[in-house]
Structures are given as C-alpha cells and as structure tokens.
Amino acid sequence: MKKKIPCVHSEDLLFDISLPIYVDYQDPQPEVSLHEHAFDELVIVLAGTAIHLIDDQEYPIRTGDIFVVKRGSIHNYVTPVEFALVNIIFDAQKLDMDHWDVRELPGYHVLFSLEPAFRDRHQFRSRLTLKGSMFTRVSEMVTDMAAVVTDKGPGYRILTRALFMQLVIMLSKYYSESSKTETTDLLRLGDAIAYIENNYSETISSNQLAELAHMTVRSFQRSFQRCMRMTPSQYIMQVRLRFATHLIKESNFTLTQIALECGFSDSNYFSRTFSRTMGITPSQYRTRVFDPGV
C-alpha cells in the first residue's frame, strides 16, 4: 500500500487569510519528512548545505540558492549542515500575479515556471544563485518583510504585498542577467513567453516564438507545452482573455474596443471565445462585476 504523503495547508502555518503571503524562517532547518504543500513557496537558502529531495529527484543546495517549490510538489530536506533557509509562502491567484508587469521580464517566467518544469532535465544547474551584495540585498528585504508580517502595524497588508512585489521584480531581473549556459536556454524560452505578454494584441506565430527561443518550431512547441501545460496558441488566447477581463472590470471601453485592444479580430469572435471559456458573455460578465446581485 502506497504511503500517504501529508499535505501542509496555509492555515497550518498561521497563514493570515487576509494576507496571502507568509514568511517562515527555519534557522536551523531540521530534517523533515516528505510532504507536499497546498501553496507555492519561494525558498531562499540563507546558510549551509543540504540535499533537497523533490518529486523523486535529489539536488544538493547551498547558501545563496533561490528556487520555487510549486504547490503539489512532494519534497523534504535531508543531511543538513549548518543549514538555514526562509520560505516565502504565497498564493499567486489571490495576489493577482497574472496582471503584474513583471511578467514582461523573461527572468520572471524562468523563476516561477521554467526552472521548476525543467529542473530534472537540468539537474538544478539552471537555478538562481546569488552572492555578495545581491544576496545581502535580498536577505535584508526578506527580513524587512518578515518584520512587517509579524508586527501587523497599520497598513501591513499592503506594505507586505509591496515588499513581495519588489522582491519578485529584483529576483526576476537578477535571473534575466544570469550567464549560466543552462539558464540561457531557459531565458530564451522566457523571452518567447515575455514576448507574448508584451505583444498579445498582435498576430503572433509559432515561427516568431521559436526564433526568439533559438529552437525549431517543433522543439519549442514541445518545450512550451511541457512547462506551461498548454500550447503556445492556447497561452496567447489565455493572455488575451486575461487582459480583456481586466479591461471589462477596470475600464469604460466598449466591448468592441476591448476586443480590438486585446488582439481579437472582431467583437463577435471575442464574445464567442469569452463565452466558451468563462461560461457567460462579456456583457453578462460586466453586469455581474458592477452588480454582483444579478
């Protein structure tokens, strides 16, 4: 009989339900049994070394390593030596990270999507590792964030979100500037994803994206689907609908204007696509946004 893996939920860590971010220092980090999370986790190794077992793979980790453990991943840490880390637990959906401008940076996609997806292929060599002043700056920012979360002073929720957003931007920029060979491969794929985020209103072909990624079209499509769990064309449509939904809620544009602004050829095609995905028409969605009782 297969052993059941315990799942850690946000409420198990005294997660503030009004703030989808929690900073958890483990100094020292003891050996822990295999477990999975019902949340995403940004891990920063503060000191020492250990072996990270994750999804049936094992990787040595050390001071300065920074990586994301995706929700549902089964992992633990063994053979720690003077090992300390900080886990930043976050809920991307509640933080509305789909609409953050940082998605225009290839390093963002490498950190939060590509490196976790290709970790086994690259044997963790494509991870982000910081040293010197860059590592010090990140460590200090996390310390500030932890203090804000703990003190819960006036405005702590918005300040914690702002600090987390600043940290994500900083790490994404550091990743974008990485010169590792394995990271270069992922950054090229990240360039293609960032291109979609920046140019979703235009016609985008797989040939264009494959060229940005320095891959053949077939290889690009295969790698993209492995990471994003959808085809490039499906992702383009997802991005267009994401921004269309945002404009419906946040602007006074007509639905025709929104359709054209988000890359749809006409309002009828936009309405059909939106309805198929969301289950209601754009006009019905707008009505519900401004009158939830309807």
Secondary structure, 3 states (H helix, E strand, C coil): CCCCCCEECHHHHCCCCCCCEEEEEECCCCCCCCEEECCEEEEEEEEEEEEEEECCEEEEEECCEEEEECCCCEEEEEEEEEEEEEEEEECCCCCCHHHCHHHHCHHHHHHHHHHHHCHHHHCCCCCEECCHHHHHHHHHHHHHHHHHHHHCCCCHHHHHHHHHHHHHHHHHHHHHCCCCHHHHHHHHHHHHHHHHHHHCCCCCCHHHHHHHCCCCHHHHHHHHHHHHCCCHHHHHHHHHHHHHHHHHHHCCCCHHHHHHHCCCCCHHHHHHHHHHHHCCCHHHHHHHHHCCCC
